[in-house]
Amino acid sequence: MREPLKDKTRLEHIVNAIDIVLERTGAITREKLTTDKVQFGGIVYYTLVIGEAAYNLSKAFKEKYKETDWQEIAKMRHNLVHGYYQVDPDILWAVVNNDLPPLREQVTRYLKETNWDEWEKNVKVVTESAVHKSLIQTAQRMKSKGYSAKEISSITGLSADEIESA
């Protein structure tokens, strides 16, 4: 099983995708973008990458950096994926020119100002505590259905004391 991508990596993907989009659109006009289907498709793709990476950032990270409208970025991704047949070039052009440069500045700042070792350690603790809570709830349900402590332990990995207190 692959390790899930972490917030820092997702932010780096966002910056990289923005750089590609801005590089490719910097020397063309809106009309050229809409007539060159391969170029247009590439811009749509990298905009999807930005939205997917933003969508998959941890809830804790999105809560910490509320200045960025992560939900709107994810919504753009959903619209592009599910409405691929009706992408509005004017909206895409506006996003590229008006939204991506400030987003790049924000994400670059987040990358610089975050203590990533500390952040990942805290996210791991939160994740582990959430997983543990879920296992305790599972143990409670199993106890109510008549499973033995030994069976519950073999399935959940919880200790006998944890199962007893559940």
Backbone as a chain_set.jsonl record, in Angstrom:
{"seq": "MREPLKDKTRLEHIVNAIDIVLERTGAITREKLTTDKVQFGGIVYYTLVIGEAAYNLSKAFKEKYKETDWQEIAKMRHNLVHGYYQVDPDILWAVVNNDLPPLREQVTRYLKETNWDEWEKNVKVVTESAVHKSLIQTAQRMKSKGYSAKEISSITGLSADEIESA", "coords": {"N": [[0.844, -1.178, 0.0], [0.561, 2.19, -0.848], [2.024, 5.06, 0.718], [-0.017, 7.649, 1.958], [-0.244, 10.84, 0.331], [1.218, 13.74, 1.727], [0.367, 16.934, 3.235], [2.332, 18.894, 2.579], [3.475, 17.884, 0.208], [1.238, 17.911, -1.461], [0.762, 20.66, -1.607], [3.078, 21.432, -2.928], [2.569, 20.202, -5.376], [0.446, 21.792, -6.209], [1.695, 24.325, -6.574], [3.544, 23.633, -8.587], [1.798, 22.87, -10.686], [0.438, 25.285, -11.112], [2.597, 26.861, -11.975], [3.196, 25.611, -14.411], [0.812, 26.071, -15.847], [0.749, 28.911, -15.9], [3.122, 29.432, -17.265], [2.565, 28.279, -19.762], [0.388, 29.757, -20.618], [1.198, 32.323, -20.596], [2.282, 33.423, -22.92], [0.291, 33.451, -24.8], [-2.841, 34.312, -26.342], [-6.275, 34.652, -25.26], [-7.947, 33.797, -27.305], [-6.249, 32.162, -28.815], [-5.822, 30.153, -26.96], [-8.34, 28.928, -26.893], [-8.585, 27.959, -29.464], [-6.53, 26.176, -29.832], [-6.724, 23.042, -29.157], [-5.247, 21.056, -27.817], [-3.555, 22.534, -26.18], [-5.529, 23.839, -24.665], [-6.731, 21.621, -23.422], [-4.572, 20.775, -21.871], [-4.299, 22.912, -20.079], [-6.724, 22.713, -18.751], [-6.33, 20.179, -17.593], [-4.121, 20.653, -15.78], [-5.326, 22.503, -14.14], [-7.2, 20.866, -13.007], [-5.462, 19.239, -11.522], [-4.575, 21.069, -9.609], [-6.995, 21.546, -8.249], [-7.592, 18.94, -7.322], [-5.428, 18.376, -5.636], [-5.801, 20.403, -3.731], [-8.32, 19.678, -2.749], [-7.697, 17.322, -1.417], [-6.088, 18.072, 0.692], [-5.369, 18.003, 4.197], [-8.004, 18.294, 6.591], [-7.336, 19.745, 8.832], [-5.238, 21.365, 7.885], [-6.555, 22.954, 5.985], [-8.292, 24.27, 7.681], [-6.502, 25.757, 9.191], [-5.455, 27.532, 7.331], [-7.444, 29.49, 6.318], [-7.707, 31.676, 4.709], [-7.43, 31.047, 2.085], [-9.685, 29.93, -0.297], [-10.403, 26.949, -0.183], [-12.524, 25.238, -0.657], [-13.827, 26.356, -2.847], [-11.873, 26.039, -4.79], [-11.748, 23.244, -4.954], [-14.334, 22.835, -5.847], [-14.197, 23.915, -8.401], [-12.552, 22.02, -9.598], [-14.262, 19.773, -9.478], [-16.312, 20.666, -11.164], [-14.926, 20.839, -13.592], [-14.213, 18.155, -14.004], [-16.68, 16.738, -13.997], [-18.178, 18.2, -15.728], [-16.837, 18.205, -18.116], [-17.402, 18.401, -20.82], [-18.449, 20.843, -21.223], [-16.775, 23.023, -20.621], [-16.205, 26.325, -19.88], [-14.47, 28.571, -21.721], [-14.03, 31.277, -21.118], [-14.357, 31.455, -18.353], [-12.322, 29.723, -17.507], [-10.087, 31.112, -18.514], [-10.266, 33.442, -16.97], [-9.837, 32.382, -14.412], [-7.192, 31.463, -14.692], [-5.829, 33.894, -15.133], [-6.654, 35.644, -13.076], [-7.006, 34.277, -10.635], [-5.052, 32.251, -10.203], [-2.365, 33.433, -9.931], [-2.469, 34.876, -7.328], [-3.118, 32.659, -5.717], [-0.867, 31.071, -6.013], [1.031, 32.667, -4.7], [0.002, 32.593, -2.059], [0.115, 29.796, -1.447], [2.848, 29.3, -1.726], [3.785, 30.864, 0.361], [2.615, 29.471, 2.536], [4.026, 27.088, 2.344], [6.576, 27.966, 3.049], [6.277, 29.076, 5.635], [5.365, 27.094, 7.327], [6.218, 24.769, 9.808], [7.241, 21.896, 8.894], [8.048, 19.379, 9.92], [7.035, 19.421, 12.517], [4.332, 19.857, 11.897], [3.571, 17.5, 10.482], [3.98, 15.621, 12.469], [2.016, 16.382, 14.34], [-0.313, 16.006, 12.78], [-0.168, 13.265, 12.422], [-0.544, 12.373, 15.059], [-3.182, 13.266, 15.52], [-4.511, 11.79, 13.556], [-3.922, 9.177, 14.389], [-5.224, 9.184, 16.877], [-7.851, 9.47, 16.077], [-8.216, 7.114, 14.637], [-7.853, 5.28, 16.703], [-10.044, 5.922, 18.324], [-12.1, 5.133, 16.627], [-11.597, 2.38, 16.54], [-12.162, 1.707, 19.197], [-14.897, 2.242, 19.241], [-15.733, 0.293, 17.435], [-15.04, -1.976, 18.912], [-16.846, -1.708, 21.028], [-19.302, -2.123, 19.692], [-18.889, -4.733, 18.841], [-18.679, -6.07, 21.295], [-21.286, -5.735, 22.188], [-22.553, -7.443, 20.503], [-21.793, -9.879, 21.337], [-19.187, -10.84, 20.933], [-16.092, -12.254, 22.029], [-13.484, -10.988, 24.221], [-10.995, -11.813, 23.325], [-11.492, -12.388, 20.618], [-12.233, -9.835, 19.724], [-9.856, -8.447, 20.208], [-8.115, -9.758, 18.438], [-9.143, -8.936, 16.029], [-9.25, -6.099, 16.105], [-6.848, -5.307, 17.25], [-6.666, -4.094, 19.68], [-5.828, -3.815, 23.162], [-6.528, -6.011, 25.987], [-7.27, -4.481, 28.224], [-8.097, -2.085, 26.994], [-10.274, -3.004, 25.578], [-11.907, -3.904, 27.621], [-12.5, -1.499, 28.916], [-13.984, -0.299, 27.015]], "CA": [[0.0, 0.0, 0.0], [1.335, 3.421, -0.907], [1.799, 6.027, 1.787], [-0.795, 8.776, 1.446], [0.496, 12.082, 0.162], [1.079, 14.66, 2.84], [-0.011, 18.297, 2.866], [3.438, 19.597, 1.926], [3.589, 17.377, -1.161], [0.083, 18.404, -2.219], [1.004, 22.082, -1.875], [4.102, 21.487, -3.981], [1.879, 19.873, -6.63], [-0.333, 22.979, -6.594], [2.628, 25.332, -7.105], [4.068, 23.126, -9.852], [0.74, 22.946, -11.706], [0.232, 26.71, -11.415], [3.737, 27.31, -12.782], [3.025, 25.086, -15.776], [-0.295, 26.803, -16.483], [1.143, 30.299, -16.161], [4.154, 29.413, -18.302], [1.951, 27.944, -21.059], [-0.588, 30.761, -21.029], [1.805, 33.652, -20.572], [2.632, 33.928, -24.253], [-0.797, 33.27, -25.754], [-4.068, 35.074, -26.114], [-7.444, 33.836, -24.928], [-8.418, 33.193, -28.561], [-5.322, 31.079, -29.149], [-6.086, 29.076, -26.008], [-9.562, 28.192, -27.247], [-8.479, 27.295, -30.769], [-5.555, 25.089, -29.708], [-7.399, 22.089, -28.271], [-4.274, 20.369, -26.968], [-3.178, 23.524, -25.169], [-6.705, 24.021, -23.816], [-6.842, 20.413, -22.607], [-3.487, 20.788, -20.885], [-4.623, 23.899, -19.04], [-7.802, 22.093, -17.969], [-5.727, 19.111, -16.795], [-3.352, 21.179, -14.654], [-6.294, 23.11, -13.23], [-7.727, 19.711, -12.257], [-4.43, 18.842, -10.556], [-4.64, 22.061, -8.526], [-8.206, 21.272, -7.483], [-7.487, 17.633, -6.658], [-4.482, 18.52, -4.527], [-6.461, 21.228, -2.706], [-9.403, 18.875, -2.183], [-7.143, 16.27, -0.573], [-5.348, 18.571, 1.848], [-6.023, 17.621, 5.45], [-8.979, 19.244, 7.127], [-6.605, 20.612, 9.763], [-4.498, 22.363, 7.118], [-7.525, 23.9, 5.407], [-8.788, 25.086, 8.795], [-5.444, 26.688, 9.609], [-5.245, 28.54, 6.288], [-8.786, 29.801, 5.811], [-7.666, 32.793, 3.753], [-7.589, 30.429, 0.771], [-10.999, 29.294, -0.417], [-10.135, 25.583, -0.625], [-13.771, 24.643, -1.141], [-14.079, 26.876, -4.2], [-10.879, 25.406, -5.668], [-12.217, 21.867, -5.153], [-15.555, 22.919, -6.658], [-13.744, 24.118, -9.784], [-12.1, 20.711, -10.054], [-15.452, 18.937, -9.696], [-16.994, 21.174, -12.362], [-14.148, 20.461, -14.771], [-14.287, 16.702, -14.193], [-18.032, 16.264, -14.302], [-18.733, 18.982, -16.833], [-15.729, 18.316, -19.073], [-17.933, 18.663, -22.158], [-18.966, 22.207, -21.304], [-15.86, 23.944, -19.958], [-16.338, 27.682, -20.41], [-13.128, 29.144, -21.89], [-13.928, 32.578, -20.45], [-14.155, 31.212, -16.925], [-10.976, 29.164, -17.364], [-9.146, 32.206, -18.757], [-10.325, 34.31, -15.79], [-9.18, 31.664, -13.314], [-5.749, 31.48, -14.969], [-5.261, 35.237, -15.031], [-7.034, 36.373, -11.867], [-7.001, 33.479, -9.405], [-3.854, 31.438, -9.99], [-1.204, 34.142, -9.36], [-2.531, 35.04, -5.87], [-3.09, 31.338, -5.085], [0.536, 30.661, -5.971], [1.673, 33.429, -3.618], [-0.47, 32.057, -0.779], [0.626, 28.444, -1.224], [4.298, 29.43, -1.524], [3.956, 31.362, 1.733], [2.296, 28.368, 3.449], [5.152, 26.146, 2.298], [7.723, 28.543, 3.75], [6.049, 29.409, 7.047], [4.955, 25.926, 8.108], [7.248, 23.868, 10.322], [6.677, 20.651, 8.358], [8.282, 18.25, 10.823], [6.046, 19.556, 13.599], [2.995, 19.705, 11.319], [3.316, 16.088, 10.19], [3.885, 14.918, 13.75], [0.694, 16.689, 14.892], [-1.323, 15.349, 11.945], [-0.086, 11.837, 12.729], [-1.178, 12.173, 16.368], [-4.628, 13.431, 15.337], [-4.982, 10.642, 12.782], [-3.862, 7.993, 15.236], [-6.26, 9.249, 17.905], [-9.125, 9.232, 15.394], [-8.258, 5.678, 14.342], [-8.047, 4.594, 17.976], [-11.443, 6.145, 18.718], [-12.906, 4.279, 15.759], [-11.417, 0.995, 16.991], [-12.905, 1.566, 20.455], [-16.318, 2.154, 18.87], [-15.92, -1.034, 16.845], [-15.008, -2.933, 20.03], [-18.127, -1.584, 21.739], [-20.337, -2.798, 18.884], [-18.611, -6.174, 18.852], [-19.053, -6.562, 22.632], [-22.753, -5.79, 22.278], [-23.012, -8.572, 19.674], [-21.377, -11.119, 21.972], [-17.82, -11.273, 20.647], [-15.215, -12.339, 23.201], [-12.38, -10.03, 24.231], [-9.931, -12.366, 22.495], [-11.886, -12.168, 19.208], [-12.168, -8.387, 19.456], [-8.441, -8.089, 20.162], [-7.496, -10.274, 17.213], [-9.653, -8.177, 14.88], [-8.952, -4.665, 16.211], [-5.511, -5.043, 17.747], [-6.751, -3.419, 20.971], [-5.442, -4.631, 24.32], [-7.644, -6.465, 26.817], [-7.701, -3.352, 29.049], [-8.846, -1.161, 26.129], [-11.562, -3.638, 25.25], [-12.686, -3.92, 28.867], [-12.99, -0.15, 29.209], [-14.824, 0.179, 25.896]], "C": [[0.891, 1.244, 0.0], [1.015, 4.311, 0.279], [0.987, 7.188, 1.215], [0.067, 10.027, 1.323], [0.214, 13.011, 1.328], [0.785, 16.061, 2.32], [1.094, 19.023, 2.113], [3.559, 19.167, 0.461], [2.433, 17.891, -2.019], [0.25, 19.883, -2.553], [2.06, 22.266, -2.962], [3.494, 21.15, -5.34], [1.079, 21.077, -7.128], [0.579, 24.022, -7.222], [3.162, 24.889, -8.463], [3.024, 23.25, -10.974], [0.463, 24.401, -12.09], [1.362, 27.223, -12.299], [3.607, 26.843, -14.23], [1.94, 25.863, -16.508], [0.133, 28.217, -16.84], [2.218, 30.394, -17.238], [3.516, 29.207, -19.683], [0.983, 29.026, -21.534], [0.005, 32.159, -21.107], [2.046, 34.252, -21.938], [1.499, 33.775, -25.264], [-1.984, 34.159, -25.39], [-5.191, 34.105, -25.741], [-7.954, 33.113, -26.168], [-7.547, 32.007, -28.966], [-5.559, 29.888, -28.228], [-7.295, 28.257, -26.445], [-9.467, 27.505, -28.596], [-7.481, 26.144, -30.757], [-6.073, 24.091, -28.681], [-6.44, 21.346, -27.343], [-3.83, 21.299, -25.837], [-4.321, 23.712, -24.166], [-6.866, 22.826, -22.873], [-5.767, 20.341, -21.539], [-3.762, 21.755, -19.745], [-5.732, 23.346, -18.142], [-7.206, 21.018, -17.052], [-4.989, 19.672, -15.577], [-4.232, 21.942, -13.671], [-6.967, 22.025, -12.396], [-6.739, 19.269, -11.18], [-4.467, 19.785, -9.348], [-5.841, 21.766, -7.628], [-8.15, 19.972, -6.713], [-6.549, 17.716, -5.456], [-5.103, 19.335, -3.395], [-7.548, 20.436, -1.995], [-8.878, 17.863, -1.168], [-6.216, 16.765, 0.537], [-6.091, 18.159, 3.112], [-6.984, 18.716, 5.897], [-8.274, 20.239, 8.052], [-5.855, 21.709, 9.01], [-5.441, 23.407, 6.547], [-8.113, 24.807, 6.48], [-7.765, 26.129, 9.216], [-5.301, 27.832, 8.614], [-6.565, 28.848, 5.587], [-8.796, 30.94, 4.803], [-7.834, 32.277, 2.314], [-8.926, 29.706, 0.74], [-10.83, 27.9, -1.027], [-11.378, 24.94, -1.22], [-14.077, 25.108, -2.569], [-13.112, 26.252, -5.214], [-11.308, 23.971, -5.977], [-13.469, 21.854, -6.026], [-15.205, 23.112, -8.137], [-13.294, 22.788, -10.371], [-13.281, 19.808, -10.368], [-16.198, 19.371, -10.96], [-16.248, 20.779, -13.636], [-14.253, 18.966, -15.057], [-15.664, 16.285, -14.682], [-18.698, 17.036, -15.432], [-17.711, 19.206, -17.925], [-16.186, 18.73, -20.474], [-18.44, 20.092, -22.311], [-18.091, 23.209, -20.553], [-15.944, 25.298, -20.652], [-14.951, 28.312, -20.504], [-12.958, 30.49, -21.187], [-13.682, 32.411, -18.953], [-12.75, 30.667, -16.687], [-9.923, 30.254, -17.529], [-9.109, 33.151, -17.548], [-9.631, 33.664, -14.592], [-7.663, 31.74, -13.486], [-5.166, 32.854, -14.68], [-5.528, 35.935, -13.701], [-6.838, 35.589, -10.575], [-5.686, 32.735, -9.152], [-2.656, 32.219, -9.447], [-1.318, 34.379, -7.843], [-2.534, 33.699, -5.121], [-1.65, 30.851, -4.969], [1.277, 31.373, -4.847], [1.291, 32.871, -2.247], [0.182, 30.706, -0.484], [2.137, 28.472, -0.995], [4.586, 29.919, -0.107], [3.679, 30.254, 2.748], [3.451, 27.36, 3.499], [6.337, 26.658, 3.114], [7.484, 28.692, 5.245], [5.654, 28.216, 7.921], [6.174, 25.13, 8.542], [6.757, 22.457, 9.986], [6.921, 19.442, 9.245], [7.241, 18.254, 11.938], [4.626, 19.314, 13.075], [2.661, 18.227, 11.092], [3.189, 15.268, 11.466], [2.499, 15.142, 14.363], [-0.412, 16.012, 14.103], [-1.338, 13.856, 12.233], [-0.772, 11.53, 14.056], [-2.695, 12.269, 16.246], [-5.201, 12.234, 14.602], [-5.005, 9.391, 13.639], [-4.942, 8.013, 16.303], [-7.634, 9.007, 17.289], [-9.287, 7.746, 15.072], [-8.522, 4.898, 15.624], [-9.501, 4.734, 18.437], [-12.369, 5.249, 17.901], [-12.799, 2.812, 16.18], [-12.172, 0.734, 18.3], [-14.397, 1.434, 20.162], [-16.639, 0.795, 18.252], [-15.949, -2.092, 17.945], [-16.315, -2.893, 20.814], [-19.246, -2.305, 20.995], [-20.147, -4.31, 18.914], [-18.983, -6.792, 20.199], [-20.572, -6.716, 22.737], [-23.329, -6.944, 21.45], [-22.487, -9.907, 20.193], [-19.995, -11.633, 21.625], [-17.026, -11.321, 21.944], [-14.109, -11.293, 23.083], [-11.241, -10.504, 23.336], [-10.238, -12.152, 21.004], [-11.758, -10.697, 18.837], [-10.707, -7.95, 19.319], [-7.785, -8.552, 18.868], [-7.942, -9.486, 15.982], [-9.192, -6.721, 14.923], [-7.521, -4.351, 16.609], [-5.499, -4.312, 19.08], [-6.329, -4.376, 22.085], [-6.692, -5.035, 25.1], [-8.172, -5.322, 27.687], [-8.529, -2.353, 28.232], [-10.218, -1.72, 25.806], [-12.466, -3.637, 26.468], [-13.279, -2.541, 29.167], [-13.909, 0.403, 28.126], [-16.299, 0.027, 26.2]], "O": [[1.855, 1.328, 0.76], [-0.108, 4.321, 0.783], [1.269, 7.658, 0.113], [0.988, 10.243, 2.111], [-0.901, 13.056, 1.848], [0.931, 16.343, 1.13], [0.827, 19.694, 1.117], [3.728, 20.009, -0.421], [2.634, 18.264, -3.174], [-0.082, 20.312, -3.658], [1.943, 23.15, -3.811], [3.865, 21.751, -6.349], [1.04, 21.347, -8.328], [0.27, 24.55, -8.29], [3.225, 25.694, -9.393], [3.345, 23.685, -12.08], [0.274, 24.708, -13.268], [1.114, 27.942, -13.267], [3.88, 27.602, -15.16], [2.127, 26.267, -17.656], [-0.097, 28.672, -17.96], [2.22, 31.333, -18.034], [3.88, 29.877, -20.65], [0.783, 29.188, -22.738], [-0.627, 33.076, -21.632], [2.016, 35.473, -22.092], [1.719, 33.949, -26.463], [-2.092, 34.674, -24.277], [-5.058, 32.891, -25.893], [-8.349, 31.949, -26.093], [-8.054, 30.976, -29.407], [-5.503, 28.74, -28.669], [-7.273, 27.029, -26.374], [-10.204, 26.552, -28.849], [-7.575, 25.234, -31.581], [-5.884, 24.272, -27.479], [-6.792, 21.04, -26.204], [-3.743, 20.887, -24.68], [-4.093, 23.739, -22.957], [-7.107, 22.996, -21.678], [-6.026, 19.893, -20.423], [-3.491, 21.451, -18.583], [-5.683, 23.495, -16.921], [-7.541, 20.956, -15.87], [-5.212, 19.211, -14.458], [-3.908, 22.017, -12.485], [-7.268, 22.234, -11.221], [-7.136, 18.961, -10.057], [-4.398, 19.339, -8.203], [-5.722, 21.741, -6.403], [-8.61, 19.903, -5.573], [-6.851, 17.185, -4.387], [-4.944, 18.989, -2.225], [-7.68, 20.514, -0.773], [-9.542, 17.58, -0.171], [-5.621, 15.955, 1.248], [-7.31, 17.988, 3.092], [-6.791, 19.898, 5.613], [-8.585, 21.43, 8.048], [-5.838, 22.859, 9.449], [-5.164, 24.604, 6.614], [-8.399, 25.976, 6.222], [-8.124, 27.256, 9.559], [-5.054, 28.973, 9.007], [-6.766, 28.508, 4.421], [-9.795, 31.145, 4.113], [-8.322, 32.996, 1.442], [-9.253, 28.954, 1.659], [-11.076, 27.692, -2.215], [-11.286, 24.18, -2.184], [-14.537, 24.321, -3.396], [-13.489, 25.972, -6.352], [-11.239, 23.534, -7.125], [-13.64, 20.957, -6.852], [-15.849, 22.534, -9.013], [-13.619, 22.468, -11.515], [-13.303, 19.15, -11.408], [-16.659, 18.53, -11.732], [-16.868, 20.425, -14.639], [-14.367, 18.557, -16.212], [-15.789, 15.561, -15.669], [-19.673, 16.569, -16.021], [-17.702, 20.247, -18.582], [-15.425, 19.345, -21.221], [-18.818, 20.504, -23.408], [-18.602, 24.134, -19.923], [-15.773, 25.395, -21.867], [-14.318, 28.562, -19.479], [-11.868, 30.811, -20.715], [-12.889, 33.144, -18.361], [-12.063, 31.104, -15.764], [-8.966, 30.308, -16.758], [-8.036, 33.606, -17.151], [-8.918, 34.336, -13.847], [-6.94, 32.045, -12.539], [-4.116, 32.962, -14.046], [-4.709, 36.735, -13.248], [-6.536, 36.173, -9.534], [-5.259, 32.607, -8.005], [-1.973, 31.707, -8.561], [-0.355, 34.112, -7.124], [-2.008, 33.614, -4.011], [-1.261, 30.286, -3.947], [2.059, 30.755, -4.125], [2.147, 32.698, -1.38], [0.734, 30.498, 0.597], [2.645, 27.735, -0.15], [5.517, 29.446, 0.545], [4.424, 30.107, 3.717], [3.8, 26.85, 4.564], [7.018, 25.885, 3.788], [8.393, 28.458, 6.042], [5.617, 28.34, 9.145], [7.06, 24.851, 7.735], [5.945, 21.891, 10.719], [6.069, 18.556, 9.312], [6.647, 17.224, 12.257], [3.82, 18.65, 13.727], [1.585, 17.766, 11.472], [2.389, 14.335, 11.538], [1.878, 14.198, 14.852], [-1.359, 15.492, 14.695], [-2.406, 13.245, 12.284], [-1.498, 10.542, 14.168], [-3.416, 11.443, 16.806], [-6.254, 11.717, 14.975], [-5.976, 8.635, 13.627], [-5.524, 6.972, 16.608], [-8.493, 8.396, 17.924], [-10.376, 7.191, 15.22], [-9.323, 3.963, 15.632], [-10.108, 3.763, 18.888], [-13.316, 4.675, 18.439], [-13.794, 2.088, 16.177], [-12.751, -0.336, 18.484], [-15.08, 0.609, 20.767], [-17.694, 0.219, 18.518], [-16.782, -2.998, 17.917], [-16.83, -3.936, 21.218], [-20.045, -3.017, 21.605], [-21.112, -5.07, 19.002], [-19.532, -7.892, 20.254], [-21.076, -7.69, 23.296], [-24.462, -7.369, 21.676], [-22.705, -10.947, 19.571], [-19.654, -12.759, 21.987], [-17.259, -10.523, 22.852], [-13.831, -10.781, 21.999], [-10.595, -9.697, 22.667], [-9.357, -11.782, 20.229], [-11.242, -10.355, 17.773], [-10.365, -7.178, 18.423], [-6.993, -7.823, 18.272], [-7.199, -9.383, 15.005], [-8.791, -6.166, 13.9], [-7.027, -3.256, 16.34], [-4.43, -3.944, 19.567], [-6.462, -5.593, 21.957], [-7.771, -4.477, 24.901], [-9.382, -5.199, 27.873], [-9.538, -1.838, 28.712], [-11.206, -0.986, 25.768], [-13.667, -3.393, 26.351], [-14.42, -2.432, 29.617], [-14.534, 1.449, 28.304], [-17.139, 0.378, 25.372]]}, "num_chains": 1, "name": "protein.A"}
